[in-house]
Amino acid sequence: MTDSRLRFVQGDIGDADLLRDLLPGHDAVVHFAAESHVDRSINSAVPFVTTNVLGTQVLLDAARAAGTGRFVHVSTDEVYGSIDQGSWTETWPLAPNSPYAASKAGSDLLALAAHRTHGMDVVVTRCSNNYGSHQFPEKVIPLFVTNLLDGKKVPLYGDGGNVRDWLHVTDHVRGIQLALEKGRAGEVYNIGGGTELTNKELTGLLLSACGADWDMVTPVEDRKGHDRRYSLDITKIKNELGYEPQVTLADGLAATVTWYRENRDWWEPLKARAGL
């Protein structure tokens, strides 16, 4: 990390003493820190509650004590549950179905409560499924791409009919920047990519991009409580903040596959340590 504007401190958002030292003098907090993998939350929910719920409250308390200005809480569309038709607006009731989603819903509510109770300048964003470079290889796109690059098969849950909206990471960051600079305190903003695909359709695109066929796909038993469809209505952030996704799925996936193909030294050790 060579940019003089950046200072990296490795720590834990649950470490109140560390936060008490770090936060004074900062204008804003953009809170990305979270346990975020659904499968791991099903196997063990405690780390998700500890980081996502308790950690968020510790960070909110530290920011308030330090007099930090804006607090942007980065969340997920999974807090809404599953939707058969239409798209979720920001006022949709929360109905999370996995331990991960429930922990993020809890952290959303704590952040919004800090605004209502203490007058903190809080904005919450909820994004759809992210993809791009440097994504940890337990996530579906990097897992499938790196497996296929290594000549390994990929696992497809159930009938492959679960639908997700895909958002390139640069579009997500653009939306967060808008929320940081222009969002209204106490508001929630959905950030989506506008590209819904079934998992089977996504798998087909990744197979094609990696020069593989469907014989490289292994059907596996569906995930417990697997949400069928996610879909965000992004009208609010478009109209209020001028957000518009700019990276097409075709361009984004091509660039992502190229990055993983050219950066084995980044992901191979991660997969080895995680046993993937």
KEPAVEX-422573 format. One record per residue (C-alpha): residue in one letter; x, y, z. Coordinates in steps of 0.2 Angstrom, whole numbers. Layout:
<nodes>
[node a,[X,Y,Z]]
...
</nodes>
This chain:
<nodes>
[node m,[0,0,0]]
[node t,[10,15,-6]]
[node d,[-3,29,-7]]
[node s,[1,42,5]]
[node r,[-17,46,9]]
[node l,[-20,29,16]]
[node r,[-15,21,33]]
[node f,[-19,3,36]]
[node v,[-22,-3,53]]
[node q,[-26,-22,56]]
[node g,[-38,-24,70]]
[node d,[-56,-29,75]]
[node i,[-71,-18,75]]
[node g,[-76,-27,92]]
[node d,[-60,-19,100]]
[node a,[-67,-4,108]]
[node d,[-50,2,115]]
[node l,[-42,1,97]]
[node l,[-57,11,90]]
[node r,[-56,24,104]]
[node d,[-38,28,98]]
[node l,[-42,27,79]]
[node l,[-58,37,77]]
[node p,[-55,54,84]]
[node g,[-51,67,70]]
[node h,[-60,57,56]]
[node d,[-74,65,46]]
[node a,[-83,49,42]]
[node v,[-84,30,44]]
[node v,[-89,19,30]]
[node h,[-93,2,38]]
[node f,[-89,-13,27]]
[node a,[-83,-25,40]]
[node a,[-94,-41,41]]
[node e,[-94,-60,41]]
[node s,[-103,-62,24]]
[node h,[-103,-80,18]]
[node v,[-121,-88,20]]
[node d,[-114,-106,20]]
[node r,[-103,-103,35]]
[node s,[-116,-94,44]]
[node i,[-127,-110,43]]
[node n,[-113,-120,50]]
[node s,[-109,-108,64]]
[node a,[-119,-92,67]]
[node v,[-110,-86,82]]
[node p,[-95,-77,73]]
[node f,[-108,-68,62]]
[node v,[-118,-62,77]]
[node t,[-102,-57,86]]
[node t,[-95,-47,71]]
[node n,[-110,-41,62]]
[node v,[-121,-36,77]]
[node l,[-110,-33,92]]
[node g,[-96,-26,81]]
[node t,[-107,-14,73]]
[node q,[-113,-8,90]]
[node v,[-96,-6,96]]
[node l,[-91,4,81]]
[node l,[-107,15,82]]
[node d,[-103,19,100]]
[node a,[-85,23,96]]
[node a,[-90,34,82]]
[node r,[-102,44,93]]
[node a,[-90,46,107]]
[node a,[-77,53,94]]
[node g,[-89,65,87]]
[node t,[-86,57,70]]
[node g,[-98,64,56]]
[node r,[-106,53,43]]
[node f,[-108,34,47]]
[node v,[-112,24,31]]
[node h,[-117,6,36]]
[node v,[-115,-6,21]]
[node s,[-128,-19,21]]
[node t,[-136,-32,9]]
[node d,[-152,-36,0]]
[node e,[-152,-52,9]]
[node v,[-160,-44,24]]
[node y,[-177,-43,14]]
[node g,[-178,-62,12]]
[node s,[-184,-69,-4]]
[node i,[-196,-61,-17]]
[node d,[-206,-71,-30]]
[node q,[-211,-56,-41]]
[node g,[-207,-37,-42]]
[node s,[-193,-29,-33]]
[node w,[-189,-23,-15]]
[node t,[-190,-4,-11]]
[node e,[-181,2,4]]
[node t,[-197,2,15]]
[node w,[-200,-17,12]]
[node p,[-201,-26,29]]
[node l,[-186,-36,34]]
[node a,[-188,-55,33]]
[node p,[-170,-63,33]]
[node n,[-169,-81,31]]
[node s,[-151,-86,35]]
[node p,[-141,-82,51]]
[node y,[-130,-71,40]]
[node a,[-145,-61,34]]
[node a,[-152,-60,51]]
[node s,[-136,-53,58]]
[node k,[-135,-40,45]]
[node a,[-153,-35,48]]
[node g,[-149,-33,66]]
[node s,[-135,-22,62]]
[node d,[-145,-11,50]]
[node l,[-158,-8,64]]
[node l,[-144,-4,76]]
[node a,[-137,9,64]]
[node l,[-154,17,61]]
[node a,[-158,17,79]]
[node a,[-142,27,82]]
[node h,[-149,40,71]]
[node r,[-166,41,79]]
[node t,[-160,39,97]]
[node h,[-143,49,97]]
[node g,[-145,60,81]]
[node m,[-130,51,73]]
[node d,[-128,55,54]]
[node v,[-131,37,48]]
[node v,[-135,31,31]]
[node v,[-138,13,26]]
[node t,[-134,5,9]]
[node r,[-141,-12,4]]
[node c,[-132,-20,-11]]
[node s,[-135,-35,-22]]
[node n,[-123,-49,-26]]
[node n,[-105,-41,-29]]
[node y,[-92,-48,-41]]
[node g,[-75,-42,-47]]
[node s,[-57,-44,-44]]
[node h,[-49,-48,-27]]
[node q,[-65,-57,-21]]
[node f,[-62,-71,-8]]
[node p,[-63,-88,-17]]
[node e,[-77,-95,-7]]
[node k,[-89,-84,-16]]
[node v,[-98,-92,-31]]
[node i,[-90,-82,-45]]
[node p,[-72,-83,-40]]
[node l,[-74,-101,-34]]
[node f,[-81,-107,-50]]
[node v,[-69,-97,-60]]
[node t,[-53,-103,-51]]
[node n,[-60,-121,-51]]
[node l,[-63,-121,-69]]
[node l,[-45,-113,-72]]
[node d,[-38,-128,-63]]
[node g,[-48,-141,-72]]
[node k,[-59,-144,-57]]
[node k,[-78,-146,-57]]
[node v,[-90,-134,-50]]
[node p,[-105,-137,-38]]
[node l,[-122,-131,-43]]
[node y,[-135,-130,-29]]
[node g,[-152,-138,-32]]
[node d,[-160,-135,-49]]
[node g,[-150,-119,-52]]
[node g,[-165,-109,-53]]
[node n,[-161,-97,-39]]
[node v,[-161,-79,-45]]
[node r,[-148,-65,-40]]
[node d,[-145,-48,-46]]
[node w,[-126,-45,-50]]
[node l,[-117,-29,-46]]
[node h,[-99,-25,-51]]
[node v,[-89,-20,-37]]
[node t,[-84,-3,-45]]
[node d,[-103,1,-47]]
[node h,[-106,-3,-29]]
[node v,[-92,8,-23]]
[node r,[-99,22,-34]]
[node g,[-116,20,-25]]
[node i,[-108,20,-8]]
[node q,[-98,36,-13]]
[node l,[-114,45,-18]]
[node a,[-122,39,-1]]
[node l,[-107,46,8]]
[node e,[-107,63,0]]
[node k,[-126,66,-4]]
[node g,[-137,54,5]]
[node r,[-150,60,18]]
[node a,[-147,55,36]]
[node g,[-157,41,43]]
[node e,[-161,35,25]]
[node v,[-158,18,17]]
[node y,[-152,16,-1]]
[node n,[-153,1,-12]]
[node i,[-138,-2,-24]]
[node g,[-141,-14,-38]]
[node g,[-134,-19,-54]]
[node g,[-150,-22,-64]]
[node t,[-144,-39,-70]]
[node e,[-154,-54,-64]]
[node l,[-148,-71,-68]]
[node t,[-152,-89,-62]]
[node n,[-138,-98,-55]]
[node k,[-139,-110,-70]]
[node e,[-138,-95,-82]]
[node l,[-123,-88,-72]]
[node t,[-114,-105,-73]]
[node g,[-116,-106,-91]]
[node l,[-108,-89,-94]]
[node l,[-93,-94,-83]]
[node l,[-91,-110,-92]]
[node s,[-91,-101,-108]]
[node a,[-78,-88,-102]]
[node c,[-67,-102,-95]]
[node g,[-68,-113,-111]]
[node a,[-77,-127,-101]]
[node d,[-93,-138,-104]]
[node w,[-107,-143,-94]]
[node d,[-98,-159,-89]]
[node m,[-88,-149,-77]]
[node v,[-104,-145,-67]]
[node t,[-109,-156,-52]]
[node p,[-126,-154,-45]]
[node v,[-126,-154,-26]]
[node e,[-140,-154,-13]]
[node d,[-148,-137,-11]]
[node r,[-143,-126,3]]
[node k,[-154,-125,18]]
[node g,[-166,-111,18]]
[node h,[-160,-106,1]]
[node d,[-168,-89,-4]]
[node r,[-176,-91,-22]]
[node r,[-175,-74,-29]]
[node y,[-167,-57,-24]]
[node s,[-172,-41,-34]]
[node l,[-169,-23,-28]]
[node d,[-178,-8,-34]]
[node i,[-165,6,-36]]
[node t,[-177,20,-41]]
[node k,[-173,30,-25]]
[node i,[-154,31,-27]]
[node k,[-156,35,-45]]
[node n,[-168,49,-42]]
[node e,[-160,56,-27]]
[node l,[-142,54,-29]]
[node g,[-140,51,-48]]
[node y,[-133,33,-47]]
[node e,[-133,22,-62]]
[node p,[-124,6,-64]]
[node q,[-110,8,-78]]
[node v,[-102,-9,-79]]
[node t,[-111,-21,-91]]
[node l,[-112,-40,-85]]
[node a,[-103,-45,-101]]
[node d,[-88,-33,-98]]
[node g,[-88,-36,-79]]
[node l,[-87,-55,-80]]
[node a,[-74,-54,-94]]
[node a,[-63,-43,-84]]
[node t,[-65,-53,-68]]
[node v,[-61,-70,-77]]
[node t,[-45,-62,-84]]
[node w,[-40,-55,-67]]
[node y,[-41,-72,-59]]
[node r,[-32,-80,-74]]
[node e,[-18,-68,-72]]
[node n,[-17,-67,-53]]
[node r,[-15,-85,-47]]
[node d,[-2,-80,-34]]
[node w,[-16,-70,-25]]
[node w,[-29,-83,-25]]
[node e,[-20,-100,-24]]
[node p,[-13,-98,-6]]
[node l,[-31,-92,-1]]
[node k,[-39,-107,-8]]
[node a,[-26,-119,0]]
[node r,[-28,-111,17]]
[node a,[-47,-112,16]]
[node g,[-47,-130,10]]
[node l,[-57,-125,-6]]
</nodes>
